[in-house]
């Protein structure tokens, strides 16, 4: 089973989100791919009512009724106010609410250029999961410099980053079950280079996930 998480951010209005969700309901979805939509907070309830349990939903923040997953530590939130300690708090709150946390980690271009990638993602994992009372977590490696830039990370470098993340997780929470994702300018043309990697359980897509046709192509390629 591969996982396709579509983070709509604030790209779609509530009306557009409902229309897109209804289009996606009509797609011939593969049983081998778990598709999860992450509508904006303002659109979540309307999308939830529109899909009526026929699609899995995730929250971009918090833990609304009807969500199965929740993003924590996404770069957009970190850029606003979510420091590492806040991310850790939100992760635990999500787990306590019965949701599966999707922890987002990744380095900025400046950190990467300085050779600090490993240090940064190791710190993010360690801070979020040390002492956490969770059974399962998804960890999405999303290099900040790649998000929305059209410059996706290489598969080889992604595998290297996932290895660092895996070691960090095992050092502080060896009993936690984890699934690793990649995010950062994923599209139908490059998704297979990630989903075919044994270390990865799927992808977290942004812009490419706001189109039902693009999602269909991604699922077919996965």
ABEGO torsion letter per residue (X at the ends): XBBBBBBAEAABBAAAAAAAAAAAAABBBBAABBBBBBBBAAAAAAAAAAAGGABBBBBABEBBBGBABBBBGBAAAAAAABBAAAAAAAAAAAAAAGBBBBBBBEBBAAAAAAGAAAAAAAAAAAAAABGBBBABBBBBBBBAAABGAGBBBBAAAAAAAAAAAAAAAAAABAABBBBBBBBGGBBAAAAAAAAABAABAEBBBBAAAABAAAAAAAAAAX
